């Protein structure tokens, strides 16, 4: 069983990652708004009154992003014993991640289960131990490269 200190450290780390991603997404949104105002284009607030041609078409998240989101959330929550599809959707921070539908997340979970990446226990999904260890090793390597 995990020590409470380990759980707190993991949750603190997960929260830092979520806040960092939200901050970066906010910076990008603010930059786009400023550029639109300076160029005389429509801003998000000016579009509220009516739909534009761009919003008439269904926007899609970039290919591969659902798997990245699912893996990130499972990795960050590995100690607590799994996440639900709704937990994964709620953890989306970027504009593109928020485009991912719950049905897409469920499809990714089924596909990953069939590939041996995830497993399901009573509706809570987790990375397999092998996949978690691979991601942990990748993270350690990237941290060493940054240092």
C-alpha positions as CSV (number, residue, x, y, z in Angstrom):
1,X,0.0,0.0,0.0
2,X,1.3,3.5,-0.9
3,X,2.4,5.8,1.9
4,X,0.4,9.0,2.3
5,X,3.5,11.0,1.6
6,X,3.9,9.3,-1.8
7,X,0.2,9.9,-2.6
8,X,0.5,13.6,-1.6
9,X,3.7,14.0,-3.7
10,X,2.1,12.3,-6.7
11,X,-1.0,14.5,-6.4
12,X,1.2,17.6,-6.0
13,X,3.1,16.7,-9.1
14,X,-0.1,16.0,-11.1
15,X,-1.6,19.3,-10.0
16,X,1.6,21.1,-11.1
17,X,1.4,19.5,-14.5
18,X,-2.2,20.4,-14.9
19,X,-1.6,24.0,-13.8
20,X,1.4,24.3,-16.1
21,X,-0.5,23.1,-19.1
22,X,-3.5,25.4,-18.3
23,X,-1.1,28.4,-18.0
24,X,0.5,27.6,-21.4
25,X,-3.0,27.2,-23.0
26,X,-4.0,30.5,-21.5
27,X,-0.9,32.2,-22.8
28,X,-1.6,30.9,-26.3
29,X,-5.2,32.0,-26.2
30,X,-4.3,35.5,-24.9
31,X,-1.6,35.9,-27.7
32,X,-4.2,34.9,-30.4
33,X,-6.7,37.4,-29.0
34,X,-4.2,40.2,-29.0
35,X,-3.1,39.4,-32.6
36,X,-6.7,39.3,-33.7
37,X,-7.4,42.7,-32.2
38,X,-4.3,44.3,-33.6
39,X,-5.0,42.9,-37.1
40,X,-8.6,44.1,-36.9
41,X,-10.0,40.6,-37.1
42,X,-12.8,39.0,-35.1
43,X,-12.1,38.1,-31.5
44,X,-13.7,35.4,-29.4
45,X,-15.9,37.9,-27.7
46,X,-17.1,39.4,-31.0
47,X,-18.1,36.0,-32.3
48,X,-20.4,35.3,-29.3
49,X,-23.3,37.1,-31.0
50,X,-23.4,34.7,-34.0
51,X,-21.8,31.7,-35.5
52,X,-19.0,32.0,-38.0
53,X,-18.3,29.7,-40.9
54,X,-15.4,28.2,-38.9
55,X,-17.8,27.2,-36.0
56,X,-20.3,25.6,-38.4
57,X,-17.9,22.8,-39.1
58,X,-17.2,20.2,-36.4
59,X,-13.7,20.7,-35.1
60,X,-11.6,17.7,-34.3
61,X,-8.7,17.1,-32.0
62,X,-5.4,16.3,-33.7
63,X,-4.7,12.7,-34.5
64,X,-3.1,10.8,-31.7
65,X,-4.1,13.3,-29.0
66,X,-6.7,11.0,-27.4
67,X,-4.0,8.4,-26.6
68,X,-1.7,11.1,-25.3
69,X,-4.4,12.5,-23.0
70,X,-5.4,9.0,-21.7
71,X,-1.8,8.0,-21.1
72,X,-0.9,11.3,-19.4
73,X,-3.8,11.2,-17.0
74,X,-3.3,7.5,-16.2
75,X,0.4,8.1,-15.6
76,X,-0.3,11.1,-13.3
77,X,-2.9,9.1,-11.3
78,X,-1.1,5.7,-11.2
79,X,-0.8,5.6,-7.4
80,X,-4.5,6.1,-6.8
81,X,-5.5,3.0,-8.6
82,X,-7.1,4.1,-11.9
83,X,-9.3,6.6,-13.5
84,X,-12.7,6.7,-15.1
85,X,-13.3,7.9,-18.6
86,X,-15.0,11.0,-17.1
87,X,-11.8,11.7,-15.0
88,X,-9.8,11.6,-18.2
89,X,-12.1,14.0,-19.9
90,X,-12.1,16.3,-16.9
91,X,-8.3,16.4,-16.9
92,X,-8.2,17.9,-20.4
93,X,-6.5,21.3,-20.2
94,X,-5.6,22.5,-23.7
95,X,-8.2,23.6,-26.3
96,X,-7.5,20.6,-28.4
97,X,-7.7,18.1,-25.5
98,X,-11.1,19.6,-24.6
99,X,-12.4,18.7,-28.1
100,X,-12.0,15.0,-27.3
101,X,-15.4,13.4,-26.8
102,X,-16.1,10.9,-24.0
103,X,-17.0,8.3,-26.7
104,X,-13.5,8.8,-28.2
105,X,-11.9,8.3,-24.8
106,X,-13.9,5.1,-24.3
107,X,-12.8,3.9,-27.8
108,X,-9.2,4.6,-26.9
109,X,-9.5,2.7,-23.7
110,X,-10.9,-0.4,-25.4
111,X,-8.2,-0.2,-28.1
112,X,-5.5,0.2,-25.5
113,X,-6.9,-2.7,-23.5
114,X,-6.7,-4.9,-26.6
115,X,-3.1,-3.8,-27.2
116,X,-2.1,-4.6,-23.6
117,X,-1.5,-0.9,-22.7
118,X,-4.4,-0.4,-20.2
119,X,-6.5,-2.6,-18.0
120,X,-9.9,-2.1,-16.4
121,X,-10.9,-3.0,-12.9
122,X,-14.5,-2.1,-11.9
123,X,-14.7,0.8,-14.3
124,X,-11.4,2.3,-13.3
125,X,-8.7,2.2,-15.9
126,X,-4.9,2.0,-15.4
127,X,-1.7,1.6,-17.3
128,X,-0.2,-1.9,-17.2
129,X,2.8,-2.1,-15.0
130,X,5.1,-2.5,-18.0
131,X,3.6,0.6,-19.7
132,X,3.9,2.7,-16.6
133,X,7.5,1.7,-16.1
134,X,8.3,2.5,-19.8
135,X,6.7,6.0,-19.3
136,X,8.6,6.5,-16.1
137,X,11.8,5.6,-17.8
138,X,11.0,8.0,-20.7
139,X,10.3,10.8,-18.2
140,X,13.5,10.2,-16.3
141,X,15.5,10.2,-19.6
142,X,13.9,13.5,-20.7
143,X,14.6,15.1,-17.3
144,X,18.3,14.0,-17.6
145,X,18.5,15.5,-21.1
146,X,17.1,18.8,-19.8
147,X,19.7,19.0,-17.0
